[in-house]
Amino acid sequence: MIEPRLLCRKHLLGEHNEIHKHRHNFIKKHSIKKRIELGQIEPKSMKTRHDKLALEMIRRGYKHESPYEMPDISYLPIEYINFTVDVDKSHEDLINRCEDCKRIKEKIK
């Protein structure tokens, strides 16, 4: 849920790919418990998040040819559906792991 313009190419495209992967997991009703416990996913925000990532991809001149259709997530426990990611914590974790994302943050300051 980090602002897409703050993501390096690898993380921007990687998160976009993960969103599509999770759509399949939602359709197959696979467990997302671990992703919730790790604070990595906001089920009800998947379409909005996808679209923000896609806009950033296009802004950077990348091709985007994979629209996202929100799957039915009503089978999930309500606390999973309404879970929100701690954006500050996620961003801090990311810049501690990725020098490219760290450089982007410092450049934008």
Secondary structure, DSSP 8 states (H G I E B T S, - for coil): ---GGGS-HHHHHHHHHHHHHHHHHHHTT---HHHHHTT---GGGHHHHHHHHHHHHHHTT------------TTS-HHHHT----HHHHHHHHHHH-HHHHHHHHHH-
